[in-house]
Amino acid sequence: MNKLQMVPLYDEAALRKRVAQLGEKITQDFAGQEVVCIAVMKGSVIFFADLVRQIKVPVQMEFIGVSSYDGTQSTGHVRITTDLSADIKFKNVLLVEDIVDTGMTMDFLINTLKVREPKSLKVCALLSKPDSHIMRNPLDYVGFEISKEFVVGYGLDLNGRYRELPYIAQILQ
């Protein structure tokens, strides 16, 4: 297997700082309320764990699994691989995603969760690729905006690899 060439984009310190800022803003927005934070598996789990520790209101944690990628390319089809274990009806919900590329997955998830009648539904993405967006729903919280590069690390993967990297790096192709 050829070794991939990677260029670091965000180091551990930059990630820690931005996650703390996001946690502070989310805490302000949900002050005095409980929030159900839903991690979109598997990519957001590391970001999710760091983020929920920065949110200073009562948090309930849930997980949802979806799939829409094959290697570095989106298939254009989204499917749920793991569903929530709790009811979100009449609850404040924060959907936490690692990266929003076209936004098709996010639109699918938002529409799927809205049917379940949450009190509120907000979205937090660590990374957003606004130049690629074709989504209809807005992102409420964004860690960093990037262009169309393919990135790994801090939970993001290439065919299941590189999630463990403590930083985010661009794959050079």
SULGI-V44811 format. One record per backbone hydrogen bond with DSSP energy under -0.5 kcal/mol. CO is the residue of the C=O (numbers start at 1). NH is the residue of the N-H. Records with the same first field share a line. If there is no record, write none. Layout:
BEGIN
CO: NH / NH
END
This chain:
BEGIN
4: 6
5: 172
7: 170
10: 168
11: 15
12: 16
13: 17
14: 18
15: 19
16: 20
17: 21
18: 22
19: 23
20: 24
21: 25
22: 26
23: 27
24: 28
25: 29
26: 30
28: 31
30: 33
35: 37 / 60
36: 38 / 94
37: 39 / 62
38: 96
39: 41 / 64
40: 44
41: 66
42: 45
44: 48
45: 49
46: 50
47: 51
48: 52
49: 53
51: 54 / 55
52: 55
54: 56
58: 35
60: 37
62: 39
64: 41
65: 81 / 82
67: 79
68: 75 / 76
70: 73
73: 70
79: 67
82: 65
88: 91
91: 119 / 120
92: 36
93: 95 / 122
94: 38 / 96
95: 97 / 124
96: 40
97: 126
98: 127
99: 101
100: 129
102: 134 / 135
103: 107
104: 108
105: 109
106: 110
107: 111
108: 112
109: 113
110: 114
111: 115
113: 116
114: 117
117: 90
120: 93
122: 95
123: 140 / 141
124: 97
125: 143
126: 144
127: 100
128: 130 / 146
129: 132 / 133
130: 133
141: 125
144: 128
150: 171
152: 169
153: 156
156: 153
158: 161
161: 158
162: 165
163: 155
165: 154
168: 9 / 10
169: 152
170: 7 / 172
171: 173
172: 5
END
